[in-house]
Amino acid sequence: MDLCNAILGEEYIVRDIVTEDEELNSFLFSLGCYGGEPITVVTRKRNSCVVSIKDARYNIDNELAKAIAV
């Protein structure tokens, strides 16, 4: 399941980052989003969602959210 289908407020563990784009992978890693880390979807908007990673909140677009497998 990807992050777009996650239930709001429920904590998930990142299983994998599903992308061939190395720049996107590096960006998510810099946010602390990599395999084994907990992640929570705080709110969802039309084209993005707000996620909580390591006590920080980030607004990511749906393309990024679809690359995060939980």
N, C-alpha and C positions, 0 to 999 in steps of 0.2 A: 504494500500500500504506500502511496506517496503522501506527502504532507497536505496536499489539497483535499484529501479525503479524511483527514484527521478530525476527531471530535474536539470542539473548543474546550479548553481548560484541562484536558487530559494529557498527562505526561507520557511521552513516547521515547524510545531509545532509537537513535539514528542507526540504521542497519548498514546503509551504503549510500554513496553519492553516485547517481546514475547519469554520467555525462562523459562525453568524449572531449569536451572543452577543458583543457588544462587550466586556462585562466579562471573559469568559473569554479573549478575544483579548488584552486588556490585561494580564491576569494572566500568561499565557504569555510575553508580551513582557517583562514585568518579571523573569521567570526567565532571560531570554536565549534563549528558544525562539522563533525566527522564521526566515523563509526564508533559506537559505544557511548556517545554523549547523550544526555537527556535533552529533550526539546519539547516545548509546549506551544500550541497555537493559542494565542491570547484573544485575538479578534480576526475576523475575516471581512474583507471588503470585496468589491467587484473584481478588481484586477490584482489584488495583493492580499497579504495577510501579515499580521504582526506576530512574531514568534519570540519566545523567551529562551535564551541560551545562556547558561552560566550567569544568572542574575542580571543579564542585559536584555533589552528588547530591541528587535530589528524589524523594519518593514521590508518584506521581500516580495517580489512580484510572483505571479503564478508560475512563470517559467522556472524560476529557482525552486519554488515549492515542489514542482513536479519532479525535480532532479533529486530530491531528498527522500529516500526510501526509509520508512519506519516500520 
